[in-house]
Amino acid sequence: QVQLVESGGGLVQAGGSLRLSCAASGVSFVSGAMGWYRQAPGKQRELVATITRDGITNYVDFAKGRFAISRDNGKNTIYLQMNSLRSEDTGIYYCNADVLVVGMWRQFWGQGTQVTVSS
């Protein structure tokens, strides 16, 4: 069974930085895209950024210029470097991965890591 485990969340002051990590286990390699989503209190989960196995990235507008997603295929791990954090970046950050399992694409989610930005 594929498992995604996020780490690196915490409490940071506005303007500070955090680096999130997401490691996939239970699979030899993650064949599809991986990404980060977040969910603020009382809001729906939203996309932050994605990265393909080849390193092609995609960011939503609020992440452009402040966040950077990267991927280490050898470790089945992705990272999210978050700079210039704002109070509105507070939320639970989830890792997501598309994995080819027995010839079928399946999507997996991590448990999430809390990010709190104090103003």
DRENRO-293846 format. One line per 8 residues: number of its first residue (from 1); their letters; for each residue x, y, z of N, C-alpha, C. Coordinates in Angstrom, 1 decimal, decimal comma. Layout:
<atoms>
NUM	a	X:Y:Z:X:Y:Z:X:Y:Z ~ ...;
</atoms>
This chain:
<atoms>
1	qvqlvesg	0,8:-1,2:0,0:0,0:0,0:0,0:0,9:1,2:0,0 ~ 0,6:2,2:-0,9:1,3:3,4:-1,0:1,0:4,3:0,2 ~ 2,0:4,9:0,9:1,7:5,8:1,9:2,6:7,1:1,7 ~ 1,9:8,2:2,0:2,6:9,5:1,9:2,7:10,1:3,3 ~ 3,9:10,5:3,7:4,1:11,1:5,0:4,7:12,5:4,8 ~ 3,9:13,5:5,3:4,4:14,9:5,3:5,1:15,2:6,6 ~ 6,1:16,2:6,5:6,7:16,7:7,7:7,2:18,1:7,4 ~ 7,6:18,8:8,4:8,2:20,1:8,3:7,3:21,3:8,6;
9	gglvqagg	6,0:21,0:8,9:5,1:22,0:9,3:5,5:22,6:10,7 ~ 4,8:23,7:11,0:5,1:24,3:12,3:4,5:25,7:12,4 ~ 5,0:26,4:13,5:4,6:27,8:13,7:5,7:28,7:13,3 ~ 5,4:29,7:12,5:6,4:30,6:12,0:5,8:32,0:12,0 ~ 6,6:33,0:12,1:6,1:34,4:12,0:5,9:34,8:10,6 ~ 5,1:35,8:10,4:4,9:36,3:9,0:6,2:36,8:8,5 ~ 6,4:36,5:7,2:7,7:36,8:6,6:8,7:35,8:6,7 ~ 8,5:34,7:7,5:9,4:33,7:7,7:9,3:32,6:6,6;
17	slrlscaa	10,0:31,5:6,8:10,1:30,4:5,8:9,9:29,1:6,5 ~ 9,4:28,1:5,7:9,3:26,7:6,1:9,6:25,9:4,9 ~ 10,1:24,7:5,2:10,3:23,7:4,1:9,6:22,4:4,5 ~ 8,6:22,1:3,6:7,8:20,8:3,8:8,4:19,7:3,0 ~ 8,3:18,5:3,5:8,7:17,3:2,8:7,6:16,3:2,8 ~ 7,6:15,5:1,7:6,6:14,4:1,6:7,3:13,2:1,0 ~ 7,3:12,1:1,8:8,0:10,9:1,4:7,0:9,8:1,1 ~ 7,1:9,2:-0,1:6,2:8,1:-0,5:6,9:6,8:-0,2;
25	sgvsfvsg	6,2:5,9:0,4:6,7:4,5:0,7:5,7:3,5:0,1 ~ 6,1:2,2:0,1:5,2:1,2:-0,4:5,2:1,1:-1,9 ~ 6,1:1,8:-2,6:6,1:1,8:-4,0:7,6:2,0:-4,5 ~ 8,0:1,3:-5,6:9,4:1,4:-6,1:9,7:2,8:-6,5 ~ 8,7:3,4:-7,3:8,9:4,8:-7,7:7,5:5,3:-8,0 ~ 7,4:6,6:-7,8:6,1:7,3:-8,1:6,1:7,7:-9,6 ~ 5,3:7,1:-10,4:5,4:7,3:-11,8:4,7:8,6:-12,3 ~ 3,8:9,1:-11,5:3,0:10,3:-12,0:3,4:11,5:-11,3;
33	amgwyrqa	2,6:12,5:-11,4:2,8:13,8:-10,8:2,6:13,7:-9,3 ~ 3,3:14,6:-8,6:3,1:14,8:-7,1:2,8:16,2:-6,9 ~ 2,1:16,5:-5,8:1,8:17,9:-5,5:1,5:18,2:-4,1 ~ 1,3:19,5:-3,8:0,9:20,0:-2,5:-0,4:20,7:-2,6 ~ -1,3:20,4:-1,7:-2,6:21,1:-1,5:-2,6:21,7:-0,1 ~ -3,5:22,6:0,1:-3,7:23,1:1,5:-5,2:23,3:1,8 ~ -5,5:23,3:3,0:-6,9:23,6:3,5:-6,8:24,5:4,7 ~ -7,3:25,7:4,5:-7,4:26,7:5,6:-8,7:26,4:6,4;
41	pgkqrelv	-8,7:26,8:7,6:-9,9:26,6:8,5:-11,2:27,1:7,8 ~ -12,2:26,3:7,7:-13,5:26,7:7,1:-13,5:26,9:5,6 ~ -12,4:26,4:5,0:-12,3:26,6:3,5:-12,1:25,2:2,9 ~ -12,3:25,1:1,5:-12,1:23,9:0,8:-10,6:23,7:0,6 ~ -10,2:22,5:0,3:-8,8:22,2:0,0:-8,5:22,8:-1,4 ~ -7,3:23,3:-1,5:-7,0:24,0:-2,8:-5,6:23,6:-3,2 ~ -5,4:23,6:-4,5:-4,0:23,3:-5,0:-3,0:24,4:-4,7 ~ -1,8:23,9:-4,4:-0,7:24,9:-4,2:0,3:24,8:-5,4;
49	atitrdgi	0,8:23,6:-5,7:1,7:23,4:-6,7:1,8:21,9:-7,1 ~ 2,2:21,6:-8,3:2,5:20,2:-8,7:3,8:20,1:-9,4 ~ 4,3:18,9:-9,5:5,5:18,6:-10,2:5,5:17,2:-10,8 ~ 5,9:17,1:-12,1:5,9:15,8:-12,8:7,2:15,1:-12,4 ~ 7,2:13,9:-12,9:8,4:13,1:-12,6:9,6:13,7:-13,4 ~ 9,3:14,4:-14,5:10,4:15,0:-15,3:10,7:16,4:-14,7 ~ 10,1:16,8:-13,7:10,4:18,1:-13,1:9,7:19,3:-13,6 ~ 8,6:19,1:-14,3:7,8:20,2:-14,8:6,9:20,6:-13,7;
57	tnyvdfak	6,9:21,9:-13,4:6,2:22,4:-12,2:5,0:23,3:-12,7 ~ 4,1:23,4:-11,7:2,9:24,2:-12,0:2,5:24,9:-10,6 ~ 2,3:26,2:-10,6:1,9:26,9:-9,4:0,6:27,6:-9,5 ~ -0,1:27,7:-8,5:-1,3:28,6:-8,5:-0,7:30,0:-8,2 ~ -1,6:31,0:-8,5:-1,1:32,4:-8,4:-0,5:32,8:-7,1 ~ -1,1:32,4:-6,0:-0,7:32,8:-4,7:0,7:32,2:-4,3 ~ 1,1:31,2:-5,0:2,4:30,5:-4,7:3,5:31,0:-5,6 ~ 3,2:31,6:-6,7:4,2:32,0:-7,6:5,1:33,1:-7,0;
65	grfaisrd	6,4:32,9:-7,1:7,4:33,8:-6,6:7,7:33,6:-5,1 ~ 6,9:32,9:-4,4:7,1:32,7:-2,9:7,4:31,2:-2,6 ~ 6,8:30,3:-3,3:6,9:28,9:-3,0:7,7:28,2:-4,1 ~ 8,4:27,2:-3,8:9,1:26,4:-4,8:9,0:24,9:-4,5 ~ 8,4:24,2:-5,5:8,3:22,7:-5,3:9,5:22,0:-6,0 ~ 10,0:21,0:-5,4:11,0:20,2:-6,0:10,8:18,7:-5,7 ~ 11,6:17,9:-6,4:11,3:16,5:-6,3:12,6:15,7:-6,4 ~ 12,8:14,7:-5,6:13,9:13,8:-5,6:13,3:12,4:-5,9;
73	ngkntiyl	13,4:12,0:-7,2:12,8:10,7:-7,6:13,5:9,5:-7,0 ~ 14,8:9,7:-6,7:15,5:8,6:-6,0:15,0:8,3:-4,6 ~ 14,5:9,3:-4,0:14,0:9,2:-2,6:12,4:9,1:-2,6 ~ 11,8:9,2:-3,8:10,3:9,3:-3,8:9,8:10,4:-2,9 ~ 10,5:11,5:-3,0:10,1:12,6:-2,0:10,0:13,9:-2,8 ~ 9,0:14,7:-2,4:8,9:16,1:-2,9:9,0:17,1:-1,7 ~ 9,3:18,3:-2,1:9,5:19,3:-1,1:8,7:20,6:-1,5 ~ 8,5:21,4:-0,5:7,8:22,7:-0,8:8,6:23,7:0,1;
81	qmnslrse	9,4:24,5:-0,5:10,0:25,6:0,1:9,1:26,8:0,1 ~ 8,7:27,3:1,3:7,8:28,4:1,4:8,5:29,6:2,0 ~ 8,5:30,7:1,3:9,2:31,9:1,8:8,1:33,0:1,9 ~ 8,5:34,1:2,6:7,6:35,3:2,7:6,2:34,8:3,1 ~ 6,1:34,0:4,1:4,8:33,5:4,5:3,9:34,6:5,1 ~ 2,7:34,4:4,8:1,6:35,3:5,3:0,6:34,6:6,2 ~ -0,1:35,3:7,0:-1,1:34,7:7,8:-2,1:33,9:7,1 ~ -2,4:34,3:5,8:-3,4:33,6:5,0:-2,8:32,3:4,5;
89	dtgiyycn	-1,5:32,0:4,7:-1,0:30,7:4,3:-1,2:29,6:5,4 ~ -1,8:30,0:6,5:-2,1:29,1:7,6:-3,1:28,0:7,1 ~ -2,8:26,8:7,4:-3,7:25,7:7,1:-2,9:24,4:7,2 ~ -3,7:23,3:6,8:-3,1:22,0:6,8:-2,6:21,8:5,3 ~ -1,4:21,4:5,2:-0,8:21,1:3,9:-0,7:19,6:3,6 ~ -1,3:19,2:2,5:-1,4:17,8:2,1:-0,5:17,5:0,9 ~ 0,0:16,3:0,9:0,8:15,8:-0,2:-0,1:14,9:-1,0 ~ 0,1:14,9:-2,3:-0,7:14,1:-3,2:0,2:13,4:-4,3;
97	advlvvgm	-0,2:12,2:-4,7:0,7:11,5:-5,7:-0,2:10,7:-6,6 ~ 0,1:10,7:-7,9:-0,5:9,8:-8,8:0,4:8,7:-9,1 ~ -0,1:7,5:-8,8:0,8:6,3:-8,9:0,1:5,2:-9,8 ~ 0,9:4,6:-10,7:0,4:3,6:-11,5:0,5:2,3:-10,7 ~ -0,6:1,7:-10,4:-0,7:0,5:-9,6:-1,4:-0,6:-10,4 ~ -0,7:-1,7:-10,7:-1,2:-2,8:-11,4:-2,0:-2,3:-12,7 ~ -1,3:-1,4:-13,4:-1,8:-0,9:-14,7:-2,9:0,2:-14,6 ~ -3,3:0,6:-13,4:-4,3:1,6:-13,2:-3,7:2,8:-12,4;
105	wrqfwgqg	-4,1:4,0:-12,8:-3,7:5,2:-12,1:-4,5:5,3:-10,8 ~ -3,9:5,5:-9,7:-4,6:5,8:-8,4:-4,0:7,0:-7,8 ~ -4,8:7,7:-7,0:-4,3:8,9:-6,4:-4,3:8,7:-4,9 ~ -3,2:9,1:-4,3:-3,0:8,9:-2,8:-2,7:10,2:-2,1 ~ -3,1:10,3:-0,9:-3,0:11,5:-0,1:-2,3:11,2:1,2 ~ -1,6:12,2:1,7:-1,0:12,1:3,0:-1,9:12,6:4,1 ~ -1,5:12,5:5,3:-2,3:12,9:6,5:-2,3:14,4:6,7 ~ -1,3:15,1:6,1:-1,3:16,5:6,3:-0,3:17,0:7,4;
113	tqvtvss	0,2:18,2:7,2:1,0:18,8:8,2:0,6:20,2:8,4 ~ 0,5:20,6:9,7:-0,1:21,9:10,0:1,0:23,0:9,8 ~ 0,6:24,1:9,2:1,4:25,3:9,0:0,6:26,4:9,6 ~ 1,2:27,1:10,6:0,6:28,3:11,2:1,5:29,4:11,1 ~ 1,0:30,5:10,5:1,8:31,7:10,3:1,1:32,8:11,2 ~ 1,9:33,3:12,2:1,4:34,3:13,1:1,8:35,7:12,5 ~ 0,9:36,6:12,7:1,1:38,0:12,2:1,6:38,9:13,3;
</atoms>
